[in-house]
Amino acid sequence: MAELTPKERLQPSLLDRLTDEEPDKAQESREQRVLSMNRLRLGVLRDLAWLFNSTRMPESSAIERYPFAAHSVINFGLPPLSGVTARSLDVNALEQTLRQVIIDFEPRILRQSLRVHA
């Protein structure tokens, strides 16, 4: 593996650090402890896929009375979209929802750099 510059030496996410791909090994290799920009990007894409494939509580649920809980892992994912037709979908509202969900649950994407377009 080529030597990474200090800017490229990125630490894996907590989930990746807690996930042991090789439990029989007592010590991790350098490749497992330090991420390249490409591996970071792949990890973010994987986590976004998990986020977009998770369903949070419906908007009408009691959690909306608790704003901190509404933006916590208790409410991880997108609002339920099953049964919604393309014709009845408000594209602008969906863009805003996607943006807010990414901001709430993916801290590796900077808020000011995020653009969501349908």
HELIX and SHEET records of a PDB file:
HELIX    1   1 PRO A    6  GLU A    8  5                                   3    
HELIX    2   2 LEU A   14  LEU A   18  1                                   5    
HELIX    3   3 ARG A   30  ARG A   33  1                                   4    
HELIX    4   4 MET A   37  PHE A   52  1                                  16    
HELIX    5   5 ALA A   62  ARG A   65  5                                   4    
HELIX    6   6 PRO A   67  ALA A   70  1                                   4    
HELIX    7   7 VAL A   73  ASN A   75  5                                   3    
HELIX    8   8 VAL A   91  PHE A  105  1                                  15    
HELIX    9   9 ARG A  111  SER A  113  5                                   3    
END                                                                             
